[in-house]
Amino acid sequence: MTPAQLAADLIALIEREIAAIDEPIVPETDLLLTGAVDSLGVIRIVDWLEEQLAIEIDPADVILEHFISVEAMVAYVGRREALAAS
């Protein structure tokens, strides 16, 4: 899955099933500051990423830096894939 497709799929998931706000989500939206995603929403996103990408996310990696925005999530996944490839 390309980074752009992952971002689009994450935005669709968040807007459809998780967001607690009615405003559009863009890759740079601070999901926690806006209240769009709460801690349970982050867990749902982690589960979705693991299922869609056939990966296992270490609970120690579920931190604000990696899940504050769709952009941060895509970057985190990209770093994981780069490490796995090397």
N, C-alpha and C positions, 0 to 999 in steps of 0.2 A: 504494500500500500504506500503510495507516495505521501510525502508530508502534507501536500495540499488536500489530498483526499482524506487523510486522517483528520485534519483540521475541520473540514466540512462535515465529516461524519460525527466528530465530537460536538460540534456546534448543534447539529440536528438532534443528537441525543440529549444534550443539555436543554435545548429549547423545548423539546417534545416531552421529556420525562422527568427532568430534574429541576429546572429553573423555578425559583420562587418569585420571579419578577416577570413582567410582561414585555420588557424592553428587549430589543434585538441583542444578540450576543455576537461579538466580533472576536477575532483571535486575540486581540490585546485587552479585552474586557477583564478587569479585576473581578473574578467571580466571587471572591469572598468579601471584598470591601462593598460591592454592590448588593450583597445578600442573595445573589443568584444561586449560589451553591452553599450548602451547609456541610457539616462534617459527614453526615449520612450520604449526601450527594457525592462527596469525594470518594467514599467507599464504593458507591455504585459505579462511578467512573473508573475506578481501579479495576473492579470486577469486569466491566465492559472491555477495557483495554486488554486485560489478560485473556479474555475469551476471544476477542477479535484478532489479536496479534499472536495468540498461542505463546504467551510469555508468562513468567511469574514475576510479579513485582514484590521486592523485598519490603516488608513493612517499614523498615528504616528509611526507605526511599520516599515514603508517603509524607512529604514535608511541604510546607508552604511554597518554597522555591520551585518545586516541580509541578504544583497543581494550582497555582494562583490564577492562571489563565490558560486558554487553549494553546496559545503560542508557547507557553512554558512546558505544557504537556508534550507537545510535538517535539520540542527541543530535547526534552528528557528521553523520549523514545528514540530519537535520532542518536543521542549519545550512547544509549544502551546497545543499539544495533551496531554502531561503529566499534564499540568495545568487543561485542560478540564476534565481529568479523575479523578482528585482529588476533 
